[in-house]
């Protein structure tokens, strides 16, 4: 709902919205908003997953965490060194 509100406000000329392109794809496809990249290569997002040790995870969540881990770059500390789990 918040994403749709941001798109509608931008469409109404009330400002801009910074969103992942996929979340505004329908509005972009109908040309009701115009996508503008903030940088040449975009802004990378770093995904993390945290769970409670005492709980058994449902299979779909296990699969999702495995997918994130499979496609993730190695974590880095603020000074740029790679961190291992």
N, C-alpha and C positions, 0 to 999 in steps of 0.2 A: 504494500500500500504506500509506503513512504517513497519508493522509487517512482511509482506512478504520479504521486503528488509533485515530486521534483520535476518530472518531465512536463507535467501540465503547467507548472509555474514558469518553466523556461519557454514553453510554447506560447504562453500568454505574455511573454516579454517582461517578466518580473525578475529576470536574472539568468544565471547559468547553473548547470548542474554538472558535477564531476562524478561520472558513473562508469562502470565497465561497459564497453560497447555492447556486449551481449545483452545487458539488462535493458538497453534502449533500442534494441534491434528493430522491433516492430515500428516504433515511432520514426526511426531512421529510414526504414523501408518505405513508409508512406510519405516521407519527406516533410513531416510535420515538425521535425527538429533537424539540425545540421550537426554532424559530428565534427569535432575539432580535436586533434591530438594535442596533448600538453607537451609531449616531447617526441622526438623522432622514433624512439623505441618503446614508447609507452612508460608506464610506471609499474614495475614488477611488484607483485604481492607475495608475501611469504605466509604460507598456511601452516598451522600447527594443530595438533589434536592432543587433548588431555582427557584422561578418564580417571575414575576412582579405582584404586586397586581392588577394593572389596566387592566390586560389582562385576558380574558376568555381562559381557557386551552382547547385544543382539548380532546375529550374523551380518546383517546389512551394515552395521556400524564398523564391524571388523573389516569388511570388504572396503568400505570408504577410507578407513585409516590406512589400509594396505595400499590403496590407489594413491593416496597423498604421498606416502613414503616412497613408493615406486617412482613417482614423477618429480619428487622434490630434489632441489639442489642441496648439497651439504650445508648444514646450519653454520653460521659464522658468528663470532663474537663481535662486539662493537669495534674492535681494532682490526677486524678483517681476517682474523685467524679462524680456521675451520674448527668446528666443535663436533665432538663425537658423543654419542649417547652412552 
